[in-house]
Amino acid sequence: MKNPLESVAGTIISGLILTVVLVFFLKNFLVAGV
Amino acid sequence: MELLPALARWIHFLAGITWIGLLYYFNFVQMAALKDAGADGTAAGITKHVAPRALLWFRWAAVVTWLAGAALLGGNLGDAFMLRNGYEAIGIGAWLGTIMLFNVWALIWPNQQKILGMVPADDAAKAKARRVAMLASRTNVMLSIPMLFFMANGLSHRAVLGF
């Protein structure tokens, strides 16, 4: 599989996916129940 | 004393725009331009006159951004980096920004010095430096997307996302 960071589009999509993952992490593991 | 946080926020934004603006310039404009310029023999115009100036502003804007951000967090710096006490979201942004600052000074700048001939390097070392600098720079573009999401978090984020 090609490294997504080889292209600008792949880099931006990776950043968007990482954002969603970190929001999930924040909501479920850091501020759960707040 | 409200003056210090207000000044720190202003400087953080000014330096941050300079840093991330140049990061996007490198990745969205200069990398593609250098490929084309290399083909018609005009790359020196970029590597000799543009890139060194852009890198100077880039790496020092990164330092000023981080320092102003730390000043803005003030006594809450520890809570942000420990991701606790209401500083969870901005803390994620602070961690991402810190990793990006590390990438600038430990990976991008030392390798760019080899690529641009500021420090001696043979062709093999330059080829390796080009690859490492490119991937570190692209990594910073990727990290900048969630970094700005969490740095800019506020009431609208809380209303939509519930944190």
N, CA and C atoms of all chains as a GROMACS GRO file, in nm:
protein
  591
    1MET      N    1   0.085  -0.120   0.000
    1MET     CA    2   0.000   0.000   0.000
    1MET      C    3   0.088   0.125   0.000
    2LYS      N    4   0.048   0.222  -0.081
    2LYS     CA    5   0.125   0.346  -0.091
    2LYS      C    6   0.110   0.430   0.037
    3ASN      N    7   0.217   0.495   0.078
    3ASN     CA    8   0.212   0.583   0.194
    3ASN      C    9   0.120   0.702   0.162
    4PRO      N   10   0.014   0.724   0.242
    4PRO     CA   11  -0.078   0.835   0.211
    4PRO      C   12  -0.010   0.972   0.214
    5LEU      N   13   0.103   0.983   0.286
    5LEU     CA   14   0.172   1.112   0.295
    5LEU      C   15   0.248   1.146   0.166
    6GLU      N   16   0.251   1.053   0.070
    6GLU     CA   17   0.315   1.081  -0.060
    6GLU      C   18   0.238   1.187  -0.139
    7SER      N   19   0.106   1.196  -0.113
    7SER     CA   20   0.026   1.294  -0.188
    7SER      C   21  -0.041   1.393  -0.093
    8VAL      N   22  -0.071   1.512  -0.146
    8VAL     CA   23  -0.140   1.614  -0.065
    8VAL      C   24  -0.278   1.565  -0.025
    9ALA      N   25  -0.350   1.504  -0.120
    9ALA     CA   26  -0.485   1.454  -0.090
    9ALA      C   27  -0.480   1.348   0.020
   10GLY      N   28  -0.386   1.254   0.010
   10GLY     CA   29  -0.373   1.150   0.111
   10GLY      C   30  -0.339   1.207   0.247
   11THR      N   31  -0.257   1.313   0.248
   11THR     CA   32  -0.217   1.379   0.374
   11THR      C   33  -0.339   1.444   0.440
   12ILE      N   34  -0.420   1.513   0.360
   12ILE     CA   35  -0.538   1.582   0.415
   12ILE      C   36  -0.641   1.480   0.465
   13ILE      N   37  -0.662   1.374   0.388
   13ILE     CA   38  -0.758   1.270   0.432
   13ILE      C   39  -0.708   1.206   0.562
   14SER      N   40  -0.577   1.180   0.571
   14SER     CA   41  -0.520   1.123   0.694
   14SER      C   42  -0.544   1.216   0.813
   15GLY      N   43  -0.528   1.346   0.790
   15GLY     CA   44  -0.550   1.444   0.896
   15GLY      C   45  -0.696   1.447   0.942
   16LEU      N   46  -0.787   1.435   0.846
   16LEU     CA   47  -0.930   1.434   0.882
   16LEU      C   48  -0.964   1.308   0.961
   17ILE      N   49  -0.910   1.194   0.918
   17ILE     CA   50  -0.935   1.068   0.990
   17ILE      C   51  -0.876   1.076   1.132
   18LEU      N   52  -0.756   1.130   1.144
   18LEU     CA   53  -0.693   1.145   1.276
   18LEU      C   54  -0.776   1.236   1.366
   19THR      N   55  -0.837   1.339   1.307
   19THR     CA   56  -0.924   1.429   1.386
   19THR      C   57  -1.042   1.352   1.445
   20VAL      N   58  -1.106   1.270   1.362
   20VAL     CA   59  -1.221   1.191   1.408
   20VAL      C   60  -1.178   1.094   1.518
   21VAL      N   61  -1.064   1.029   1.500
   21VAL     CA   62  -1.012   0.934   1.600
   21VAL      C   63  -0.987   1.005   1.733
   22LEU      N   64  -0.926   1.125   1.727
   22LEU     CA   65  -0.894   1.198   1.850
   22LEU      C   66  -1.020   1.252   1.918
   23VAL      N   67  -1.122   1.290   1.840
   23VAL     CA   68  -1.248   1.334   1.900
   23VAL      C   69  -1.312   1.216   1.974
   24PHE      N   70  -1.308   1.097   1.913
   24PHE     CA   71  -1.360   0.976   1.977
   24PHE      C   72  -1.284   0.949   2.108
   25PHE      N   73  -1.152   0.959   2.102
   25PHE     CA   74  -1.067   0.938   2.220
   25PHE      C   75  -1.103   1.037   2.331
   26LEU      N   76  -1.118   1.165   2.292
   26LEU     CA   77  -1.150   1.270   2.388
   26LEU      C   78  -1.285   1.245   2.454
   27LYS      N   79  -1.385   1.213   2.372
   27LYS     CA   80  -1.520   1.197   2.425
   27LYS      C   81  -1.536   1.072   2.512
   28ASN      N   82  -1.466   0.964   2.473
   28ASN     CA   83  -1.487   0.837   2.540
   28ASN      C   84  -1.386   0.804   2.649
   29PHE      N   85  -1.269   0.864   2.644
   29PHE     CA   86  -1.167   0.828   2.743
   29PHE      C   87  -1.122   0.944   2.830
   30LEU      N   88  -1.141   1.069   2.783
   30LEU     CA   89  -1.091   1.182   2.861
   30LEU      C   90  -1.202   1.256   2.934
   31VAL      N   91  -1.314   1.281   2.866
   31VAL     CA   92  -1.420   1.359   2.931
   31VAL      C   93  -1.549   1.279   2.941
   32ALA      N   94  -1.539   1.145   2.941
   32ALA     CA   95  -1.659   1.060   2.951
   32ALA      C   96  -1.733   1.090   3.082
   33GLY      N   97  -1.862   1.112   3.070
   33GLY     CA   98  -1.943   1.134   3.189
   33GLY      C   99  -1.944   1.278   3.239
   34VAL      N  100  -1.863   1.363   3.173
   34VAL     CA  101  -1.861   1.504   3.217
   34VAL      C  102  -1.984   1.574   3.164
   35MET      N  103  -0.427   4.032   3.618
   35MET     CA  104  -0.360   4.099   3.504
   35MET      C  105  -0.403   4.031   3.374
   36GLU      N  106  -0.488   4.102   3.297
   36GLU     CA  107  -0.543   4.042   3.174
   36GLU      C  108  -0.459   4.075   3.051
   37LEU      N  109  -0.362   4.167   3.066
   37LEU     CA  110  -0.285   4.211   2.949
   37LEU      C  111  -0.198   4.098   2.893
   38LEU      N  112  -0.135   4.022   2.982
   38LEU     CA  113  -0.042   3.917   2.936
   38LEU      C  114  -0.113   3.809   2.854
   39PRO      N  115  -0.227   3.753   2.902
   39PRO     CA  116  -0.296   3.653   2.819
   39PRO      C  117  -0.344   3.710   2.686
   40ALA      N  118  -0.390   3.836   2.686
   40ALA     CA  119  -0.437   3.898   2.562
   40ALA      C  120  -0.322   3.911   2.462
   41LEU      N  121  -0.206   3.957   2.512
   41LEU     CA  122  -0.088   3.969   2.425
   41LEU      C  123  -0.041   3.832   2.377
   42ALA      N  124  -0.040   3.735   2.469
   42ALA     CA  125   0.005   3.600   2.435
   42ALA      C  126  -0.085   3.538   2.328
   43ARG      N  127  -0.217   3.558   2.340
   43ARG     CA  128  -0.311   3.502   2.242
   43ARG      C  129  -0.286   3.566   2.103
   44TRP      N  130  -0.268   3.698   2.103
   44TRP     CA  131  -0.245   3.771   1.977
   44TRP      C  132  -0.116   3.721   1.910
   45ILE      N  133  -0.009   3.715   1.988
   45ILE     CA  134   0.120   3.669   1.933
   45ILE      C  135   0.110   3.523   1.889
   46HIS      N  136   0.040   3.442   1.968
   46HIS     CA  137   0.022   3.299   1.933
   46HIS      C  138  -0.045   3.285   1.796
   47PHE      N  139  -0.148   3.367   1.772
   47PHE     CA  140  -0.219   3.362   1.643
   47PHE      C  141  -0.130   3.413   1.529
   48LEU      N  142  -0.064   3.528   1.552
   48LEU     CA  143   0.022   3.585   1.446
   48LEU      C  144   0.133   3.489   1.406
   49ALA      N  145   0.203   3.436   1.507
   49ALA     CA  146   0.315   3.345   1.479
   49ALA      C  147   0.263   3.212   1.424
   50GLY      N  148   0.148   3.167   1.476
   50GLY     CA  149   0.092   3.040   1.429
   50GLY      C  150   0.051   3.047   1.283
   51ILE      N  151  -0.008   3.160   1.242
   51ILE     CA  152  -0.045   3.177   1.101
   51ILE      C  153   0.080   3.178   1.014
   52THR      N  154   0.185   3.246   1.062
   52THR     CA  155   0.312   3.250   0.988
   52THR      C  156   0.369   3.109   0.971
   53TRP      N  157   0.371   3.033   1.082
   53TRP     CA  158   0.427   2.896   1.081
   53TRP      C  159   0.346   2.803   0.989
   54ILE      N  160   0.217   2.794   1.016
   54ILE     CA  161   0.137   2.697   0.942
   54ILE      C  162   0.116   2.744   0.798
   55GLY      N  163   0.110   2.875   0.777
   55GLY     CA  164   0.100   2.927   0.640
   55GLY      C  165   0.221   2.884   0.557
   56LEU      N  166   0.340   2.896   0.615
   56LEU     CA  167   0.461   2.855   0.542
   56LEU      C  168   0.466   2.703   0.527
   57LEU      N  169   0.418   2.629   0.627
   57LEU     CA  170   0.411   2.482   0.615
   57LEU      C  171   0.325   2.443   0.495
   58TYR      N  172   0.209   2.510   0.482
   58TYR     CA  173   0.120   2.481   0.369
   58TYR      C  174   0.184   2.526   0.237
   59TYR      N  175   0.256   2.641   0.240
   59TYR     CA  176   0.328   2.686   0.120
   59TYR      C  177   0.428   2.579   0.075
   60PHE      N  178   0.507   2.527   0.168
   60PHE     CA  179   0.606   2.423   0.132
   60PHE      C  180   0.538   2.303   0.069
   61ASN      N  181   0.428   2.258   0.131
   61ASN     CA  182   0.366   2.132   0.089
   61ASN      C  183   0.272   2.146  -0.031
   62PHE      N  184   0.202   2.258  -0.039
   62PHE     CA  185   0.103   2.272  -0.147
   62PHE      C  186   0.160   2.343  -0.269
   63VAL      N  187   0.268   2.422  -0.250
   63VAL     CA  188   0.321   2.502  -0.361
   63VAL      C  189   0.465   2.464  -0.396
   64GLN      N  190   0.557   2.474  -0.296
   64GLN     CA  191   0.699   2.465  -0.329
   64GLN      C  192   0.742   2.325  -0.375
   65MET      N  193   0.690   2.219  -0.311
   65MET     CA  194   0.731   2.083  -0.350
   65MET      C  195   0.698   2.056  -0.496
   66ALA      N  196   0.578   2.091  -0.538
   66ALA     CA  197   0.538   2.070  -0.678
   66ALA      C  198   0.616   2.164  -0.770
   67ALA      N  199   0.638   2.288  -0.726
   67ALA     CA  200   0.712   2.385  -0.808
   67ALA      C  201   0.855   2.339  -0.831
   68LEU      N  202   0.918   2.283  -0.726
   68LEU     CA  203   1.057   2.236  -0.738
   68LEU      C  204   1.069   2.121  -0.837
   69LYS      N  205   0.967   2.036  -0.839
   69LYS     CA  206   0.969   1.923  -0.933
   69LYS      C  207   0.971   1.976  -1.077
   70ASP      N  208   0.884   2.073  -1.105
   70ASP     CA  209   0.878   2.132  -1.240
   70ASP      C  210   1.002   2.215  -1.270
   71ALA      N  211   1.049   2.292  -1.168
   71ALA     CA  212   1.166   2.378  -1.188
   71ALA      C  213   1.291   2.294  -1.213
   72GLY      N  214   1.298   2.177  -1.148
   72GLY     CA  215   1.412   2.087  -1.170
   72GLY      C  216   1.418   2.040  -1.314
   73ALA      N  217   1.302   2.024  -1.375
   73ALA     CA  218   1.296   1.974  -1.514
   73ALA      C  219   1.344   2.079  -1.614
   74ASP      N  220   1.321   2.207  -1.587
   74ASP     CA  221   1.366   2.310  -1.683
   74ASP      C  222   1.487   2.391  -1.633
   75GLY      N  223   1.552   2.341  -1.526
   75GLY     CA  224   1.676   2.401  -1.480
   75GLY      C  225   1.663   2.533  -1.408
   76THR      N  226   1.546   2.562  -1.350
   76THR     CA  227   1.529   2.690  -1.280
   76THR      C  228   1.513   2.672  -1.128
   77ALA      N  229   1.542   2.551  -1.079
   77ALA     CA  230   1.520   2.523  -0.936
   77ALA      C  231   1.605   2.612  -0.845
   78ALA      N  232   1.723   2.655  -0.894
   78ALA     CA  233   1.812   2.735  -0.808
   78ALA      C  234   1.744   2.863  -0.760
   79GLY      N  235   1.656   2.917  -0.842
   79GLY     CA  236   1.584   3.038  -0.801
   79GLY      C  237   1.508   3.015  -0.672
   80ILE      N  238   1.453   2.895  -0.658
   80ILE     CA  239   1.377   2.861  -0.536
   80ILE      C  240   1.472   2.820  -0.424
   81THR      N  241   1.565   2.727  -0.455
   81THR     CA  242   1.649   2.671  -0.348
   81THR      C  243   1.748   2.774  -0.293
   82LYS      N  244   1.789   2.870  -0.377
   82LYS     CA  245   1.889   2.968  -0.333
   82LYS      C  246   1.825   3.092  -0.269
   83HIS      N  247   1.715   3.138  -0.326
   83HIS     CA  248   1.660   3.267  -0.282
   83HIS      C  249   1.532   3.257  -0.200
   84VAL      N  250   1.447   3.158  -0.228
   84VAL     CA  251   1.317   3.152  -0.160
   84VAL      C  252   1.321   3.060  -0.038
   85ALA      N  253   1.366   2.937  -0.057
   85ALA     CA  254   1.358   2.836   0.051
   85ALA      C  255   1.433   2.878   0.178
   86PRO      N  256   1.557   2.932   0.169
   86PRO     CA  257   1.625   2.969   0.294
   86PRO      C  258   1.550   3.076   0.374
   87ARG      N  259   1.493   3.174   0.302
   87ARG     CA  260   1.417   3.279   0.371
   87ARG      C  261   1.289   3.222   0.433
   88ALA      N  262   1.220   3.138   0.354
   88ALA     CA  263   1.096   3.077   0.405
   88ALA      C  264   1.125   2.990   0.527
   89LEU      N  265   1.236   2.915   0.522
   89LEU     CA  266   1.271   2.828   0.635
   89LEU      C  267   1.308   2.908   0.760
   90LEU      N  268   1.370   3.024   0.741
   90LEU     CA  269   1.406   3.110   0.856
   90LEU      C  270   1.280   3.154   0.931
   91TRP      N  271   1.183   3.208   0.856
   91TRP     CA  272   1.057   3.250   0.918
   91TRP      C  273   0.981   3.132   0.976
   92PHE      N  274   0.983   3.020   0.903
   92PHE     CA  275   0.911   2.899   0.941
   92PHE      C  276   0.956   2.847   1.078
   93ARG      N  277   1.088   2.826   1.092
   93ARG     CA  278   1.134   2.760   1.215
   93ARG      C  279   1.126   2.851   1.337
   94TRP      N  280   1.149   2.983   1.316
   94TRP     CA  281   1.140   3.073   1.433
   94TRP      C  282   0.996   3.107   1.467
   95ALA      N  283   0.907   3.110   1.368
   95ALA     CA  284   0.764   3.128   1.396
   95ALA      C  285   0.713   3.011   1.479
   96ALA      N  286   0.766   2.890   1.452
   96ALA     CA  287   0.726   2.772   1.529
   96ALA      C  288   0.762   2.790   1.677
   97VAL      N  289   0.883   2.842   1.704
   97VAL     CA  290   0.928   2.863   1.842
   97VAL      C  291   0.840   2.969   1.910
   98VAL      N  292   0.818   3.081   1.840
   98VAL     CA  293   0.737   3.189   1.900
   98VAL      C  294   0.595   3.141   1.926
   99THR      N  295   0.540   3.063   1.832
   99THR     CA  296   0.404   3.010   1.851
   99THR      C  297   0.396   2.926   1.978
  100TRP      N  298   0.493   2.836   1.996
  100TRP     CA  299   0.491   2.747   2.112
  100TRP      C  300   0.506   2.828   2.241
  101LEU      N  301   0.601   2.922   2.242
  101LEU     CA  302   0.624   3.000   2.365
  101LEU      C  303   0.502   3.085   2.400
  102ALA      N  304   0.440   3.146   2.299
  102ALA     CA  305   0.321   3.229   2.325
  102ALA      C  306   0.206   3.141   2.372
  103GLY      N  307   0.196   3.020   2.316
  103GLY     CA  308   0.092   2.926   2.360
  103GLY      C  309   0.113   2.885   2.505
  104ALA      N  310   0.238   2.859   2.540
  104ALA     CA  311   0.270   2.822   2.679
  104ALA      C  312   0.238   2.938   2.773
  105ALA      N  313   0.270   3.062   2.730
  105ALA     CA  314   0.240   3.180   2.813
  105ALA      C  315   0.089   3.197   2.828
  106LEU      N  316   0.016   3.168   2.723
  106LEU     CA  317  -0.130   3.180   2.727
  106LEU      C  318  -0.191   3.078   2.824
  107LEU      N  319  -0.138   2.956   2.824
  107LEU     CA  320  -0.187   2.855   2.917
  107LEU      C  321  -0.147   2.889   3.061
  108GLY      N  322  -0.032   2.954   3.076
  108GLY     CA  323   0.013   2.999   3.208
  108GLY      C  324   0.018   2.883   3.307
  109GLY      N  325  -0.047   2.902   3.422
  109GLY     CA  326  -0.046   2.801   3.528
  109GLY      C  327  -0.124   2.676   3.492
  110ASN      N  328  -0.197   2.678   3.381
  110ASN     CA  329  -0.273   2.560   3.339
  110ASN      C  330  -0.196   2.473   3.240
  111LEU      N  331  -0.069   2.508   3.217
  111LEU     CA  332   0.014   2.430   3.122
  111LEU      C  333   0.019   2.283   3.161
  112GLY      N  334   0.036   2.258   3.290
  112GLY     CA  335   0.044   2.119   3.339
  112GLY      C  336  -0.086   2.044   3.315
  113ASP      N  337  -0.200   2.109   3.345
  113ASP     CA  338  -0.330   2.044   3.322
  113ASP      C  339  -0.349   2.012   3.174
  114ALA      N  340  -0.305   2.105   3.086
  114ALA     CA  341  -0.320   2.081   2.942
  114ALA      C  342  -0.238   1.959   2.899
  115PHE      N  343  -0.113   1.954   2.939
  115PHE     CA  344  -0.028   1.842   2.895
  115PHE      C  345  -0.063   1.711   2.966
  116MET      N  346  -0.130   1.721   3.083
  116MET     CA  347  -0.177   1.599   3.151
  116MET      C  348  -0.320   1.564   3.106
  117LEU      N  349  -0.378   1.645   3.017
  117LEU     CA  350  -0.512   1.620   2.962
  117LEU      C  351  -0.616   1.607   3.073
  118ARG      N  352  -0.625   1.708   3.161
  118ARG     CA  353  -0.718   1.699   3.273
  118ARG      C  354  -0.776   1.835   3.311
  119ASN      N  355  -0.879   1.830   3.400
  119ASN     CA  356  -0.939   1.951   3.460
  119ASN      C  357  -0.993   2.053   3.360
  120GLY      N  358  -1.060   2.004   3.255
  120GLY     CA  359  -1.120   2.094   3.157
  120GLY      C  360  -1.024   2.138   3.048
  121TYR      N  361  -0.901   2.093   3.054
  121TYR     CA  362  -0.801   2.130   2.952
  121TYR      C  363  -0.770   2.013   2.858
  122GLU      N  364  -0.864   1.918   2.850
  122GLU     CA  365  -0.841   1.798   2.769
  122GLU      C  366  -0.827   1.832   2.620
  123ALA      N  367  -0.923   1.910   2.568
  123ALA     CA  368  -0.923   1.939   2.423
  123ALA      C  369  -0.804   2.026   2.384
  124ILE      N  370  -0.782   2.135   2.456
  124ILE     CA  371  -0.669   2.223   2.423
  124ILE      C  372  -0.537   2.147   2.449
  125GLY      N  373  -0.541   2.053   2.542
  125GLY     CA  374  -0.422   1.972   2.571
  125GLY      C  375  -0.384   1.884   2.453
  126ILE      N  376  -0.485   1.827   2.386
  126ILE     CA  377  -0.455   1.747   2.265
  126ILE      C  378  -0.391   1.839   2.160
  127GLY      N  379  -0.448   1.960   2.145
  127GLY     CA  380  -0.389   2.057   2.052
  127GLY      C  381  -0.246   2.093   2.090
  128ALA      N  382  -0.221   2.109   2.220
  128ALA     CA  383  -0.087   2.144   2.268
  128ALA      C  384   0.012   2.031   2.240
  129TRP      N  385  -0.030   1.908   2.262
  129TRP     CA  386   0.058   1.793   2.234
  129TRP      C  387   0.091   1.786   2.084
  130LEU      N  388  -0.011   1.803   2.000
  130LEU     CA  389   0.012   1.796   1.855
  130LEU      C  390   0.106   1.908   1.811
  131GLY      N  391   0.084   2.030   1.864
  131GLY     CA  392   0.171   2.143   1.830
  131GLY      C  393   0.315   2.119   1.875
  132THR      N  394   0.330   2.056   1.991
  132THR     CA  395   0.464   2.029   2.044
  132THR      C  396   0.536   1.924   1.958
  133ILE      N  397   0.463   1.821   1.916
  133ILE     CA  398   0.523   1.720   1.826
  133ILE      C  399   0.565   1.788   1.695
  134MET      N  400   0.481   1.880   1.647
  134MET     CA  401   0.513   1.951   1.523
  134MET      C  402   0.637   2.038   1.538
  135LEU      N  403   0.650   2.105   1.654
  135LEU     CA  404   0.771   2.187   1.679
  135LEU      C  405   0.895   2.098   1.679
  136PHE      N  406   0.884   1.980   1.741
  136PHE     CA  407   0.996   1.885   1.742
  136PHE      C  408   1.032   1.846   1.598
  137ASN      N  409   0.931   1.817   1.518
  137ASN     CA  410   0.957   1.779   1.378
  137ASN      C  411   1.031   1.889   1.301
  138VAL      N  412   0.991   2.015   1.328
  138VAL     CA  413   1.056   2.128   1.259
  138VAL      C  414   1.206   2.131   1.291
  139TRP      N  415   1.239   2.126   1.420
  139TRP     CA  416   1.379   2.149   1.461
  139TRP      C  417   1.466   2.023   1.455
  140ALA      N  418   1.404   1.904   1.477
  140ALA     CA  419   1.485   1.780   1.481
  140ALA      C  420   1.489   1.709   1.347
  141LEU      N  421   1.388   1.729   1.262
  141LEU     CA  422   1.385   1.654   1.136
  141LEU      C  423   1.389   1.744   1.012
  142ILE      N  424   1.300   1.844   1.006
  142ILE     CA  425   1.289   1.924   0.883
  142ILE      C  426   1.412   2.014   0.863
  143TRP      N  427   1.446   2.095   0.963
  143TRP     CA  428   1.554   2.194   0.948
  143TRP      C  429   1.691   2.128   0.927
  144PRO      N  430   1.732   2.029   1.007
  144PRO     CA  431   1.864   1.967   0.982
  144PRO      C  432   1.874   1.903   0.844
  145ASN      N  433   1.765   1.843   0.797
  145ASN     CA  434   1.769   1.779   0.665
  145ASN      C  435   1.762   1.882   0.553
  146GLN      N  436   1.687   1.991   0.574
  146GLN     CA  437   1.683   2.097   0.472
  146GLN      C  438   1.820   2.163   0.456
  147GLN      N  439   1.896   2.172   0.564
  147GLN     CA  440   2.031   2.229   0.556
  147GLN      C  441   2.120   2.145   0.462
  148LYS      N  442   2.103   2.013   0.469
  148LYS     CA  443   2.178   1.926   0.378
  148LYS      C  444   2.130   1.944   0.233
  149ILE      N  445   1.996   1.947   0.216
  149ILE     CA  446   1.938   1.956   0.081
  149ILE      C  447   1.981   2.087   0.013
  150LEU      N  448   1.981   2.196   0.089
  150LEU     CA  449   2.010   2.328   0.032
  150LEU      C  450   2.159   2.361   0.029
  151GLY      N  451   2.243   2.267   0.076
  151GLY     CA  452   2.388   2.288   0.070
  151GLY      C  453   2.442   2.378   0.180
  152MET      N  454   2.364   2.399   0.286
  152MET     CA  455   2.413   2.481   0.397
  152MET      C  456   2.510   2.403   0.484
  153VAL      N  457   2.496   2.270   0.485
  153VAL     CA  458   2.596   2.184   0.549
  153VAL      C  459   2.638   2.080   0.444
  154PRO      N  460   2.765   2.035   0.449
  154PRO     CA  461   2.812   1.943   0.346
  154PRO      C  462   2.740   1.808   0.352
  155ALA      N  463   2.704   1.756   0.232
  155ALA     CA  464   2.641   1.624   0.224
  155ALA      C  465   2.661   1.570   0.083
  156ASP      N  466   2.690   1.438   0.073
  156ASP     CA  467   2.704   1.380  -0.062
  156ASP      C  468   2.565   1.352  -0.120
  157ASP      N  469   2.563   1.301  -0.243
  157ASP     CA  470   2.434   1.282  -0.312
  157ASP      C  471   2.343   1.184  -0.239
  158ALA      N  472   2.404   1.076  -0.183
  158ALA     CA  473   2.323   0.976  -0.112
  158ALA      C  474   2.262   1.037   0.014
  159ALA      N  475   2.342   1.114   0.085
  159ALA     CA  476   2.292   1.179   0.208
  159ALA      C  477   2.184   1.281   0.175
  160LYS      N  478   2.201   1.352   0.061
  160LYS     CA  479   2.099   1.450   0.020
  160LYS      C  480   1.968   1.380  -0.016
  161ALA      N  481   1.978   1.266  -0.086
  161ALA     CA  482   1.858   1.193  -0.125
  161ALA      C  483   1.782   1.145  -0.001
  162LYS      N  484   1.857   1.096   0.097
  162LYS     CA  485   1.794   1.049   0.222
  162LYS      C  486   1.732   1.168   0.297
  163ALA      N  487   1.805   1.279   0.302
  163ALA     CA  488   1.757   1.399   0.371
  163ALA      C  489   1.628   1.450   0.307
  164ARG      N  490   1.624   1.443   0.172
  164ARG     CA  491   1.505   1.490   0.099
  164ARG      C  492   1.382   1.408   0.141
  165ARG      N  493   1.403   1.277   0.152
  165ARG     CA  494   1.293   1.186   0.188
  165ARG      C  495   1.245   1.212   0.332
  166VAL      N  496   1.339   1.223   0.425
  166VAL     CA  497   1.304   1.244   0.566
  166VAL      C  498   1.235   1.379   0.584
  167ALA      N  499   1.290   1.484   0.521
  167ALA     CA  500   1.231   1.618   0.534
  167ALA      C  501   1.090   1.621   0.474
  168MET      N  502   1.073   1.554   0.360
  168MET     CA  503   0.941   1.553   0.296
  168MET      C  504   0.838   1.483   0.385
  169LEU      N  505   0.875   1.366   0.439
  169LEU     CA  506   0.779   1.291   0.522
  169LEU      C  507   0.750   1.365   0.653
  170ALA      N  508   0.851   1.429   0.711
  170ALA     CA  509   0.829   1.504   0.836
  170ALA      C  510   0.738   1.624   0.810
  171SER      N  511   0.758   1.690   0.695
  171SER     CA  512   0.676   1.805   0.660
  171SER      C  513   0.531   1.763   0.633
  172ARG      N  514   0.516   1.652   0.560
  172ARG     CA  515   0.380   1.601   0.534
  172ARG      C  516   0.314   1.556   0.664
  173THR      N  517   0.393   1.497   0.755
  173THR     CA  518   0.338   1.457   0.885
  173THR      C  519   0.285   1.579   0.958
  174ASN      N  520   0.358   1.691   0.950
  174ASN     CA  521   0.311   1.813   1.016
  174ASN      C  522   0.183   1.868   0.953
  175VAL      N  523   0.170   1.856   0.820
  175VAL     CA  524   0.043   1.898   0.757
  175VAL      C  525  -0.071   1.813   0.811
  176MET      N  526  -0.047   1.682   0.816
  176MET     CA  527  -0.150   1.590   0.867
  176MET      C  528  -0.186   1.627   1.012
  177LEU      N  529  -0.085   1.648   1.097
  177LEU     CA  530  -0.111   1.679   1.238
  177LEU      C  531  -0.175   1.816   1.256
  178SER      N  532  -0.148   1.909   1.162
  178SER     CA  533  -0.204   2.044   1.175
  178SER      C  534  -0.357   2.043   1.167
  179ILE      N  535  -0.414   1.943   1.100
  179ILE     CA  536  -0.560   1.939   1.083
  179ILE      C  537  -0.630   1.914   1.217
  180PRO      N  538  -0.598   1.805   1.290
  180PRO     CA  539  -0.656   1.793   1.425
  180PRO      C  540  -0.602   1.899   1.522
  181MET      N  541  -0.476   1.942   1.506
  181MET     CA  542  -0.420   2.042   1.597
  181MET      C  543  -0.506   2.168   1.596
  182LEU      N  544  -0.540   2.216   1.474
  182LEU     CA  545  -0.622   2.339   1.465
  182LEU      C  546  -0.764   2.314   1.512
  183PHE      N  547  -0.815   2.194   1.490
  183PHE     CA  548  -0.950   2.160   1.538
  183PHE      C  549  -0.955   2.174   1.691
  184PHE      N  550  -0.855   2.118   1.759
  184PHE     CA  551  -0.856   2.120   1.905
  184PHE      C  552  -0.811   2.255   1.961
  185MET      N  553  -0.719   2.323   1.893
  185MET     CA  554  -0.677   2.456   1.938
  185MET      C  555  -0.794   2.553   1.931
  186ALA      N  556  -0.875   2.539   1.826
  186ALA     CA  557  -0.985   2.634   1.804
  186ALA      C  558  -1.112   2.589   1.873
  187ASN      N  559  -1.103   2.489   1.959
  187ASN     CA  560  -1.225   2.438   2.022
  187ASN      C  561  -1.286   2.545   2.112
  188GLY      N  562  -1.417   2.544   2.117
  188GLY     CA  563  -1.486   2.645   2.198
  188GLY      C  564  -1.630   2.605   2.214
  189LEU      N  565  -1.715   2.704   2.235
  189LEU     CA  566  -1.855   2.674   2.262
  189LEU      C  567  -1.921   2.601   2.146
  190SER      N  568  -1.886   2.638   2.022
  190SER     CA  569  -1.950   2.574   1.907
  190SER      C  570  -1.911   2.426   1.901
  191HIS      N  571  -1.785   2.394   1.930
  191HIS     CA  572  -1.743   2.254   1.932
  191HIS      C  573  -1.820   2.178   2.040
  192ARG      N  574  -1.830   2.241   2.158
  192ARG     CA  575  -1.896   2.176   2.270
  192ARG      C  576  -2.042   2.149   2.239
  193ALA      N  577  -2.108   2.247   2.171
  193ALA     CA  578  -2.250   2.232   2.138
  193ALA      C  579  -2.271   2.115   2.042
  194VAL      N  580  -2.181   2.102   1.946
  194VAL     CA  581  -2.198   1.998   1.844
  194VAL      C  582  -2.151   1.863   1.895
  195LEU      N  583  -2.038   1.862   1.963
  195LEU     CA  584  -1.974   1.735   1.998
  195LEU      C  585  -2.000   1.691   2.142
  196GLY      N  586  -2.051   1.780   2.224
  196GLY     CA  587  -2.087   1.741   2.358
  196GLY      C  588  -1.970   1.722   2.453
  197PHE      N  589  -1.856   1.789   2.427
  197PHE     CA  590  -1.748   1.783   2.528
  197PHE      C  591  -1.709   1.922   2.572
   0.00000   0.00000   0.00000
